[in-house]
């Protein structure tokens, strides 16, 4: 049995970064990844990076070929090919970087715990066992597949992963799920030229956002031709000769309707990927959602075993997995001051058109908590940079504590918001008074300078 100072299960952002760190410190490390197509993890292969590449490609297509399906379809096929080339190069680069380290061994196979310090790895041609002094679980998450009659038998149902492998542009894409992943794909495929229908089972559109923000997003998506149906619960799916029919129930009215398309994207969320790990053999507990239970230092319920990234539940972002690495690094080698309990606020962006970004509290959350606060709103059309970009849709919104003047939350639904929100996040994290952003000198014209006006509340 081969012995290692550390065994890392999962080649994701946190796992690969920790592998490099431990190797630099002289540790003997085994890195296990179930698939050669997933070197680097979810983000660079099937999520953040390829989707943003396709979103960029789609924006170009919408400008160049606004009406011709034939040209749109040709451009889409070429975009998928370029995306595949990019992800393949990225995988090879990340594999080479780690495999070239003399004290790192990469195993491509399925990992399963035998005991608290032994992991079985099922390789293509053999099964081996590895012993590790410390073990880190970084297996990520996987798509939730809802129980819909006929779904498993259909050849036209896709997840966010498999849809990006389809090189034929759907004329009509039906999306089951109106969450952030579903909306990103809705916006992207509408830009490529597909007719898009989103079926959301709830009675509120993007329920976690304030209603003024949600309404602005809905209006912008509908302006792109996207149809959004609320209270729409999918019941059954059946393939036809040249398409697919989805039957759904209107939960508000009780009626059933059919909708026909070329492809169905199931975007109903993601869950921790723990299948096959045999966690109970290692004494690692999970919660009711299947997420590995951890404390603030990311220790599991078993000594010398940590969990990082999506598999531990919580926010499912690559940058959280990277911060998990920092917490573990400081736990092992630092002063243990960094924990998962003190990293708020955390910003997020949804890459629709324009992107929706948020950090901190919403107005509705501030009301529920009984805070005294001021609200500032600014239409994106007021910004010179938005006009030069010809992206004037959207709204900027800030929540400011009435007593301390500190920023409690901010939502930016506007062009380049994924960059600008980080400025607000840094101001919040460092406890700045709102006047810091009100009086800050920004370049002109820029979307960032909109913060001057947004925070001019007096």
C-alpha positions as MATLAB code, in Angstrom:
seq = 'XXXXXXXXXXXXXXXXXXXXXXXXXXXXXXXXXXXXXXXXXXXXXXXXXXXXXXXXXXXXXXXXXXXXXXXXXXXXXXXXXXXXXXXXXXXXXXXXXXXXXXXXXXXXXXXXXXXXXXXXXXXXXXXXXXXXXXXXXXXXXXXXXXXXXXXXXXXXXXXXXXXXXXXXXXXXXXXXXXXXXXXXXXXXXXXXXXXXXXXXXXXXXXXXXXXXXXXXXXXXXXXXXXXXXXXXXXXXXXXXXXXXXXXXXXXXXXXXXXXXXXXXXXXXXXXXXXXXXXXXXXXXXXXXXXXXXXXXXXXXXXXXXXXXXXXXXXXXXXXXXXXXXXXXXXXXXXXXXXXXXXXXXXXXXXXXXXXXXXXXXXXXXXXXXXXXXXXXXXXXXXXXXXXXXXXXXXXXXXXXXXXXXXXXXXXXXXXXXXXXXXXXXXXXXXXXXXXXXXXXXXXXXXXXXXXXXXXXXX';
ca = [
       0.000    0.000    0.000;
       1.414    3.363   -1.037;
       1.587    5.973    1.699;
       1.196    9.728    1.339;
       1.355   12.765    3.551;
      -1.882   13.930    1.922;
      -4.574   12.453   -0.288;
      -6.722   14.955   -2.158;
      -9.920   13.643   -3.734;
     -10.982   15.936   -6.547;
      -9.001   18.065   -9.012;
     -11.097   21.206   -8.457;
      -9.981   24.738   -7.668;
      -9.384   24.134   -3.985;
      -7.892   20.681   -4.455;
      -5.406   21.561   -7.176;
      -4.289   24.735   -5.399;
      -3.784   22.832   -2.155;
      -1.866   20.119   -4.021;
       0.602   22.684   -5.348;
       0.957   24.297   -1.909;
       1.625   21.018   -0.113;
       4.055   19.875   -2.792;
       5.953   23.154   -2.463;
       6.330   22.410    1.237;
       7.750   18.967    0.528;
       4.664   16.859    1.202;
       4.129   13.657   -0.751;
       0.681   14.115   -2.319;
      -1.781   11.848   -4.128;
      -4.404   13.680   -6.197;
      -7.371   11.575   -7.322;
      -9.711   12.653  -10.127;
     -12.536   10.453  -11.428;
     -12.314   11.633  -15.047;
      -9.557   12.889  -17.326;
     -12.160   15.302  -18.710;
     -12.388   16.990  -15.302;
      -8.769   17.913  -14.618;
      -9.143   21.352  -13.075;
     -12.647   20.729  -11.774;
     -16.090   21.968  -12.712;
     -15.287   25.628  -13.359;
     -12.787   25.435  -16.246;
     -14.417   22.408  -17.874;
     -18.203   22.556  -17.622;
     -19.195   25.720  -15.786;
     -17.783   29.215  -15.203;
     -15.155   29.428  -17.926;
     -16.817   27.655  -20.891;
     -20.188   29.275  -20.220;
     -18.650   32.745  -20.083;
     -16.751   31.995  -23.294;
     -20.014   30.989  -24.973;
     -21.795   34.046  -23.567;
     -19.105   36.207  -25.162;
     -19.482   34.324  -28.446;
     -23.273   34.669  -28.272;
     -23.079   38.432  -27.830;
     -21.049   38.669  -31.035;
     -23.554   36.482  -32.896;
     -26.479   38.637  -31.759;
     -24.800   41.690  -33.296;
     -23.611   40.025  -36.498;
     -26.572   37.793  -37.359;
     -29.705   39.079  -35.620;
     -32.213   37.313  -37.900;
     -30.612   34.491  -39.931;
     -30.944   31.108  -38.196;
     -28.608   29.459  -40.717;
     -25.789   31.894  -39.941;
     -26.559   31.771  -36.219;
     -26.404   27.964  -36.261;
     -23.115   27.995  -38.152;
     -21.620   30.508  -35.719;
     -22.915   28.494  -32.752;
     -21.286   25.289  -34.008;
     -17.987   27.119  -34.452;
     -18.301   28.612  -30.954;
     -18.795   25.157  -29.426;
     -15.668   23.933  -31.234;
     -13.610   26.876  -29.957;
     -14.945   26.315  -26.459;
     -13.883   22.667  -26.628;
     -10.400   23.643  -27.798;
     -10.093   26.101  -24.924;
     -11.169   23.633  -22.228;
      -8.922   20.883  -23.632;
      -5.905   23.189  -23.553;
      -6.767   24.265  -20.022;
      -7.054   20.660  -18.815;
      -3.723   19.724  -20.347;
      -2.024   22.761  -18.843;
      -3.341   22.113  -15.329;
      -2.486   18.411  -15.497;
       1.042   19.114  -16.721;
       1.675   21.704  -14.005;
       0.870   19.291  -11.183;
       2.094   16.038  -12.722;
       5.506   17.629  -13.303;
       5.994   18.118   -9.563;
       8.252   15.300   -8.297;
       6.270   14.589   -5.125;
       2.769   14.622   -6.707;
       1.071   11.542   -8.160;
      -2.200   11.939  -10.070;
      -4.585    8.985  -10.169;
      -7.474    9.009  -12.640;
     -10.136    6.803  -11.094;
     -12.977    6.543   -8.596;
     -12.122    7.101   -4.925;
     -13.834    5.323   -2.054;
     -12.972    5.313    1.646;
     -11.957    2.014    3.207;
     -11.233    3.545    6.615;
     -10.352    6.896    8.156;
      -6.936    6.930    6.524;
      -7.230    4.513    3.593;
      -8.766    5.282    0.197;
      -9.465    2.721   -2.509;
      -8.986    3.928   -6.080;
     -10.640    2.073   -8.947;
      -8.427    2.634  -11.981;
      -9.208    1.492  -15.552;
      -7.090   -1.659  -15.194;
      -6.675   -2.225  -11.454;
      -7.840   -1.355   -7.953;
      -5.314    0.068   -5.506;
      -5.352    1.340   -1.940;
      -3.622    4.469   -0.681;
      -2.951    5.506    2.894;
      -2.851    9.169    3.825;
      -1.946   11.027    7.000;
      -4.386   13.754    5.997;
      -7.233   13.570    3.482;
      -9.046   16.402    1.722;
     -12.371   15.916   -0.086;
     -12.975   18.259   -3.037;
     -15.416   16.330   -5.236;
     -17.712   19.244   -6.105;
     -21.373   19.016   -7.037;
     -23.598   17.531   -9.714;
     -26.890   18.460  -11.364;
     -30.134   17.653   -9.566;
     -32.371   15.643  -11.892;
     -36.058   16.038  -10.980;
     -38.593   13.217  -11.167;
     -40.400   13.992  -14.422;
     -42.160   11.223  -16.360;
     -40.268   10.371  -19.519;
     -37.205   12.458  -18.678;
     -34.772    9.541  -18.511;
     -36.043    8.089  -21.795;
     -35.811   11.324  -23.765;
     -32.880   11.947  -26.091;
     -33.549   15.679  -26.100;
     -33.107   16.449  -22.398;
     -29.827   18.019  -21.313;
     -28.059   19.253  -18.209;
     -25.962   22.402  -18.250;
     -22.974   20.131  -18.916;
     -24.341   18.097  -21.812;
     -26.076   21.022  -23.528;
     -22.721   22.708  -24.104;
     -21.596   19.621  -26.039;
     -24.518   19.942  -28.459;
     -23.226   21.573  -31.636;
     -26.636   22.066  -33.261;
     -28.356   25.279  -32.180;
     -31.878   24.523  -30.892;
     -34.539   26.562  -32.640;
     -36.599   26.417  -29.443;
     -34.947   25.700  -26.096;
     -37.183   24.922  -23.120;
     -35.556   25.482  -19.739;
     -36.959   23.795  -16.639;
     -35.917   25.987  -13.721;
     -35.784   29.753  -13.422;
     -32.752   29.975  -11.142;
     -29.480   31.666  -11.946;
     -28.024   28.810  -14.018;
     -31.215   28.555  -16.053;
     -31.280   32.298  -16.668;
     -27.646   32.417  -17.798;
     -28.386   29.744  -20.386;
     -31.632   31.466  -21.357;
     -29.836   34.739  -22.029;
     -26.968   33.008  -23.837;
     -29.109   30.894  -26.158;
     -31.421   33.800  -26.897;
     -28.351   35.762  -27.986;
     -27.270   32.868  -30.203;
     -30.701   33.030  -31.837;
     -32.798   30.355  -30.138;
     -36.351   30.912  -29.058;
     -36.234   30.346  -25.292;
     -39.003   29.491  -22.837;
     -38.265   29.325  -19.099;
     -40.567   27.314  -16.841;
     -40.304   28.319  -13.180;
     -42.221   26.269  -10.638;
     -42.486   29.053   -8.069;
     -44.783   32.044   -8.060;
     -41.931   34.557   -7.821;
     -39.255   35.266  -10.386;
     -35.735   35.075   -8.834;
     -37.313   35.128   -5.398;
     -34.139   35.996   -3.472;
     -33.859   39.387   -5.194;
     -35.871   42.529   -4.398;
     -38.994   42.864   -6.539;
     -37.789   46.003   -8.317;
     -34.611   44.187   -9.324;
     -36.476   41.027  -10.333;
     -38.905   43.043  -12.429;
     -36.050   44.848  -14.178;
     -34.334   41.533  -14.947;
     -37.558   39.989  -16.229;
     -38.210   42.988  -18.448;
     -34.695   42.824  -19.918;
     -34.934   39.095  -20.620;
     -38.347   39.448  -22.207;
     -36.926   42.238  -24.345;
     -34.535   39.604  -25.734;
     -37.537   37.463  -26.658;
     -37.322   35.086  -23.692;
     -40.690   33.856  -22.431;
     -40.920   33.284  -18.672;
     -43.775   31.235  -17.234;
     -44.245   31.154  -13.463;
     -46.141   28.503  -11.469;
     -45.164   26.038  -14.206;
     -44.415   22.576  -12.828;
     -43.103   20.056  -15.370;
     -45.086   16.804  -15.397;
     -43.965   14.736  -18.374;
     -41.670   14.702  -21.393;
     -42.010   12.773  -24.635;
     -39.932   12.828  -27.785;
     -41.496   13.312  -31.192;
     -40.100   12.657  -34.661;
     -38.318   16.000  -34.814;
     -38.665   17.493  -31.351;
     -39.840   17.074  -27.791;
     -43.069   17.905  -25.964;
     -43.134   18.916  -22.315;
     -46.399   18.888  -20.390;
     -46.588   21.176  -17.392;
     -49.187   22.146  -14.817;
     -50.059   25.696  -13.877;
     -50.028   25.347  -10.093;
     -51.997   28.574   -9.683;
     -54.849   27.646  -12.027;
     -54.596   23.867  -12.022;
     -54.590   23.569  -15.813;
     -52.163   21.529  -17.914;
     -50.468   22.697  -21.103;
     -48.054   21.322  -23.686;
     -45.033   23.111  -25.056;
     -42.980   21.800  -27.971;
     -39.311   22.479  -28.581;
     -36.075   21.054  -29.946;
     -34.251   20.622  -26.644;
     -34.932   20.775  -22.911;
     -32.408   22.033  -20.377;
     -32.978   20.825  -16.824;
     -31.588   23.528  -14.536;
     -33.123   22.732  -11.165;
     -30.034   23.150   -9.024;
     -26.976   21.179   -7.978;
     -26.174   18.861   -5.056;
     -22.944   17.715   -3.382;
     -21.207   14.876   -5.224;
     -20.700   12.181   -2.590;
     -21.847    9.097   -4.491;
     -19.404    6.219   -4.192;
     -17.173    7.896   -1.602;
     -18.348    5.514    1.164;
     -18.036    8.333    3.682;
     -19.449    6.266    6.533;
     -16.358    4.043    6.437;
     -14.310    7.112    7.361;
     -16.743    8.451    9.947;
     -17.560   11.499    7.817;
     -21.098   12.759    8.423;
     -23.384   14.530    5.953;
     -26.421   16.741    6.528;
     -29.981   16.274    5.251;
     -28.976   17.700    1.856;
     -26.053   15.332    1.421;
     -23.447   17.996    2.164;
     -20.419   17.018    4.221;
     -20.627   18.537    7.699;
     -17.681   20.823    8.512;
     -16.727   23.388   11.130;
     -15.290   26.836   10.494;
     -11.873   25.360    9.723;
     -13.458   22.891    7.267;
     -12.727   19.902    9.507;
     -15.192   17.064    8.964;
     -16.503   14.887   11.788;
     -13.535   12.568   11.256;
     -10.040   13.539   12.490;
      -7.549   14.500    9.779;
     -10.202   14.722    7.059;
     -11.249   18.086    5.579;
     -13.859   19.032    2.964;
     -13.704   21.973    0.585;
     -15.757   23.419   -2.247;
     -19.308   22.492   -3.252;
     -19.256   19.091   -1.538;
     -19.563   20.750    1.872;
     -22.691   22.704    0.891;
     -23.193   26.446    1.103;
     -22.251   28.869   -1.658;
     -21.342   27.030   -4.857;
     -18.704   29.323   -6.303;
     -15.175   28.600   -7.519;
     -13.869   31.542   -5.517;
     -15.326   29.987   -2.352;
     -13.415   26.794   -3.097;
     -10.268   28.886   -3.507;
     -10.927   30.582   -0.178;
     -11.477   27.148    1.365;
      -7.911   26.369    0.294;
      -6.708   29.505    2.107;
      -8.539   28.458    5.277;
      -6.973   24.995    5.184;
      -3.536   26.427    4.390;
      -3.748   28.710    7.423;
      -5.124   25.877    9.535;
      -2.140   23.692    8.652;
       0.655   26.242    8.508;
      -0.609   29.605    9.732;
      -2.160   31.232   12.772;
      -5.626   29.690   12.276;
      -7.242   33.135   12.216;
      -8.977   32.555    8.887;
     -12.283   30.627    9.038;
     -15.362   30.060    6.904;
     -17.392   31.971    9.489;
     -15.844   35.390    8.864;
     -15.579   35.765    5.083;
     -18.850   37.622    4.526;
     -19.840   39.581    2.588;
     -19.432   37.441   -0.525;
     -20.444   38.885   -3.873;
     -21.918   36.980   -6.790;
     -22.669   37.673  -10.432;
     -25.177   36.142  -12.818;
     -23.944   36.531  -16.389;
     -27.169   37.404  -18.122;
     -27.383   40.446  -20.418;
     -26.621   42.766  -18.696;
     -25.057   40.894  -15.769;
     -26.739   40.900  -12.357;
     -24.381   41.265   -9.395;
     -25.072   41.492   -5.676;
     -23.341   41.693   -2.316;
     -24.709   41.950    1.224;
     -28.342   42.461    2.181;
     -31.275   43.112   -0.101;
     -33.853   45.726    0.852;
     -36.337   43.003    1.767;
     -33.792   41.309    4.044;
     -32.999   44.611    5.768;
     -36.709   45.187    6.407;
     -37.177   41.697    7.865;
     -34.246   42.252   10.222;
     -35.660   45.545   11.434;
     -32.766   47.754   10.367;
     -33.017   51.494    9.840;
     -31.641   52.211    6.387;
     -31.710   54.379    3.303;
     -32.198   53.146   -0.259;
     -30.580   54.643   -3.325;
     -31.491   53.735   -6.901;
     -29.970   54.762  -10.196;
     -31.037   53.739  -13.710;
     -28.175   52.319  -15.746;
     -29.190   54.605  -18.595;
     -27.913   57.562  -16.538;
     -24.311   56.411  -16.971;
     -22.299   57.690  -19.959;
     -20.385   54.406  -20.174;
     -23.629   52.424  -20.455;
     -24.654   54.618  -23.362;
     -21.314   54.187  -25.128;
     -21.669   50.415  -24.746;
     -25.271   50.599  -25.976;
     -26.267   48.667  -22.851;
     -28.628   50.995  -21.038;
     -30.916   48.358  -19.530;
     -30.780   47.861  -15.794;
     -30.697   49.491  -12.397;
     -28.163   50.108   -9.616;
     -29.330   49.899   -6.002;
     -27.671   50.412   -2.625;
     -28.759   49.871    0.988;
     -27.067   52.150    3.548;
     -27.291   52.015    7.326;
     -29.037   55.191    8.533;
     -26.959   55.409   11.708;
     -23.432   54.315   10.801;
     -23.403   55.252    7.122;
     -21.943   51.880    6.251;
     -23.028   50.025    3.136;
     -25.313   47.124    4.003;
     -25.896   45.784    0.510;
     -25.723   46.574   -3.164;
     -27.269   45.181   -6.339;
     -25.941   46.141   -9.750;
     -27.972   45.059  -12.756;
     -25.972   46.741  -15.470;
     -23.139   46.359  -17.937;
     -19.807   45.299  -16.376;
     -21.406   44.825  -12.968;
     -19.334   41.677  -12.353;
     -16.284   43.934  -12.064;
     -17.858   46.921  -10.314;
     -19.470   44.834   -7.553;
     -15.992   43.938   -6.270;
     -15.316   47.616   -5.584;
     -18.429   47.775   -3.408;
     -17.509   44.502   -1.738;
     -14.066   45.819   -0.751;
     -15.637   48.977    0.660;
     -18.033   46.866    2.730;
     -15.361   44.424    3.872;
     -13.127   47.246    5.081;
     -15.998   49.054    6.820;
     -15.921   52.194    4.684;
     -18.513   54.935    5.084;
     -20.681   55.251    1.981;
     -19.078   58.628    1.235;
     -15.866   56.773    0.407;
     -17.474   55.615   -2.842;
     -19.450   58.817   -3.275;
     -16.250   60.864   -3.404;
     -13.857   58.354   -4.963;
     -12.128   59.456   -8.173;
     -12.993   56.969  -10.927;
     -11.864   56.993  -14.537;
     -14.304   58.391  -17.089;
     -16.272   57.072  -18.804;
     -16.551   53.912  -16.717;
     -19.309   51.922  -15.069;
     -17.449   52.285  -11.779;
     -18.039   56.028  -11.701;
     -21.734   55.271  -11.387;
     -20.992   54.560   -7.734;
     -20.340   58.296   -7.253;
     -23.936   59.054   -8.118;
     -25.460   55.926   -6.570;
     -24.018   56.832   -3.180;
     -24.931   60.536   -3.376;
     -27.881   60.079   -1.058;
     -27.761   63.361    0.907;
];
